[in-house]
Amino acid sequence: MKDDTLYRLLNYTMLALSVFLVFCLVFQSYITLPSLVSWLGHWHPVLLHFPIVLLILAIFLGLTGKKVPRLLLAIAALSALLTAVSGFFLGHETTAKGSLLVWHQWLGAGVALTAMGWYSLSELDVKPKTLLKVPLALLLVVIVITAHYGGMLTHGEDFLALPKSVREKQIPENPLVYTDIIEPMLKDKCVGCHNPNKQKGQLLMTSIDMILKGGKNGKTLVPGKPEESEMIKRLHIPLEDENHMPPEGKTQLTDDEKEILERWIALGASDKERLSDLIEPEPLIGLIKSMMMGDPMSKWAAFPKVEDSVIQDLATNYLSLNRIAANSNAISVDMFKPPTYDSSVLVNLQKVANNIVELDLSGIPIGEVEMNLIETCINLEVLEIDNTPVTDKEIKKLVNLKRLRLLKVYGTAIGDESIATFESLPELKSLYLWETNVSRAALADLYKNRPDLQIDFGLGMDDEAPVEVP
Amino acid sequence: MEKNEDKNPLKHNRRHFFSQLSVGIGSMALGSLLIPDLFSSSQKNVLEMPLGIPHFAPKAKRVIYLFQAGAPSQLESFDYKPTLRKRMGEDLPESIRNGQRLTGMTADQAKFPLMPPAVNFNQYGQSGTWISDYFPHIAKIADEITVIRSMHTEAINHDPAITFFQTGSQISGRPSMGSWMSYGLGSENKNLPSFVVLTSRGKGNSQGLYSKLWSSGFLDSKHQGVLLRSGKDPVLYLNDPDGISRSDKRHLLNEVSQLNKLHHVETGDDEIESRIAQYEMAYRMQMSVPDVMDISKEPESIIKLYGEDCQVPGTYAANALQARRLAENGVRFIQLYHQGWDQHGNLPNEMAGQAKDVDQASAALVLDLKQRGMLEDTLVIWGGEFGRGNYCQGKFDPTNYGRDHHPRAFSIWMAGGGIKPGLNYGQTDEFGYNVVENPVHINDFHATLMYALGLDHEQLTYKYQGRRFRLTDVAGTVVKDLLI
């Protein structure tokens, strides 16, 4: 019968594979693989999905007491064996096997041989009814663990780890260039393959000493000479080239990261140097600083979405609304003095009040109505109300603007009463305060209480030197 | 704003046909599944980036470019070279000149005697910036500015050099950088052009200025620089003729606009839309321009700051003050040109005069912007199109000499707009002839300027004559060291 021939063929193949697998595992340290066989190993990541799905399906049927179809079990066991053998080939390329790989290998082989055993039992019609469920459950657990180890090998050990909180990632005030900048970068982009578990190219990148020691291709890092350092050279080889690092498909270093690495090596690859030890105009300073600041747009990421049409509707010939940058919902608003002013165009901005981060109303005859709007723009960072009729009463409305960084109130009639409001704005860094009714005494107080605040009282007052600057 | 793609259905050309056909065919879609890069253009991002908005959060919102046309000598301004005094009169060593081509004006000189500056230098500010006595006011703001002493260019004559600086190419026809910024960032104030040009002229030897320097090239003509003239008609033909009232004008514009729209439907020519918008803007500019140009309300302290000259229309000082007023009114790119810096002879005398024209007002502009909190987001640039040679042109006389053009090294300064203050960037050799540290090419300068404005110089492109053009064309690296 045709069916019999098929199953006979399957059975012999599987038996041969099992014997081969056991042979490989026993004599693994004596085996060298020809390159074509190594290539077969590269199919491991494709094959492995079959036994996972098919075996779990079979186990599920077995556990629920349903009949496991003969063909399903046969193909599941066959694919498990093929996966184990190809996995052995792939693993064999790594010269120094880390503990993770060793575990993955033995567990994987275990799964394959157990599946083979299960299939053999069912072929021989041995059916221990309830007893079967315990080993099946165990097999399920082993499959999950094996798969997880395999995943960790490919994607890195903390691939499935919970995302770290932003706090943890923050770079300290005056960072150590190696410990706080370089090391986390390498950990992110290189250590996934160059760790004790994988050690690709016999290279470990887990510590500066290990990097200096290098791998099988020699000088990974030559302090002072980035152009001779293998780790820099390989960043610049075209991506398609197999010597390019990180390999195609893995997360690449950004241009800034490459430059940081290069400059760090050019400066001698020290692990003691701090940011403050660098001397301008060293490009590393700016690179590290911009890394510390992070993406300036991220603070606006949670803003409510604003459609382009909304922006267009609100804008007039004299009121311009612009996104701070493409794909950002942060908006800057500029008003230019129209021939006839009507406060309603500004009041309409209420719809996008939470999105406005910069508001320029210089020279516009604003009053209470407009201040009511400003009061609700809680994300405002820059406010320009210079040369307007605002008074102390209106300034009081600014107390809720906890994110205000820059405030221009020159050329207004505000007085000492407003100083308390300025003092209370936690983020305020720059204050432009000239041609107002603020007294020198009040200014001196403000200076004392808010030493972090840059106050500009204009050029006109320079000769008078109104306040002793501490 | 629209990408430069034709939306008009009548203008459906062969390329559009094929590109859309390719999207529709399933087998090709399958192909793209197997080979992800099969159909994706390498400029994918370019098409996704909306125009008129910065690509990322900008440091600067506008630029005031104080262009010193004719090329002021770096050796008498910001690049102090005591060696020139020590070796005065010696021939420029060939190891330094190293085959540098010369202009026809000095190529035939038998000797190239080194000429020291006829002016004293001092160090100023915390930054210890060397500045010559010709620029006492700029010296006072040494800690606000960053001097780049390592600029270099490829051109050696005025026209190609200034064209290169303004358009990124020595050959004319490309859009000016102000036009590129207008194209990339859009306008902040719809009642004024986003690119404005102001010119003035000193008593020194001058070279011509041409409107091609502020032309929009192949970009939409609305991005063209608008020259504001001094006097009663700042923009030519802007005012209505006698006997035409503003409401008559309104009626006229409405009718013309109707006709133009009909024509646009017929032909699909985008320039027609542009023209309609320009008529409307001109109508509003009739009100806004006189308002911006009127400095009569500026207080005495400001007049004192910029110098008495700023009350004389057409002077550099008046233009500098005007530049601040334009910046306040949301003009993106304000370009001043001051002519007269081409000192082939009589340099000490002429340069002192030129410096006097611009020194106080340039410094005043920086200080004025600072007190208004505008220096944070306004980038001020001061410089010429190339440098000047370190050897004497003409008769050797340390009190009255000339200097020929020199492209290999020259100095400019920048302030505000996300540029680090008080930095001395780049070095030339002891002869002030070659850059030995941190060279900044014109393309790098453009890339950096665009970066400060939130634009990626590789992403802002315009397709013309079959290929995509950039201000930096195929070169340029952002000089991150200069940025905060």
Interface residues (C-beta under 8 A of the other chain):
Chain A: E280 P281 E282 P283 G286 L287 S290 P296 M297 N317 Y318 S320 N322 R323 I324 A325 A326 S328 D334 F336 K337 P339 S362 E384 D386 L406 K408 Y410 S430 Y432 W434 D456 G458 L459 G460
Chain B: M49 P50 I53 P54 H55 F56 A57 P58 G186 S187 E188 N189 K190 N191 R284 M287 S288 D291 P299 S301 L305 E328 N329 G330 L367 D368 K370 Q371 R372 G373 E376 K420 L423 Y425 N438 G454 K480 D481 L483 I484
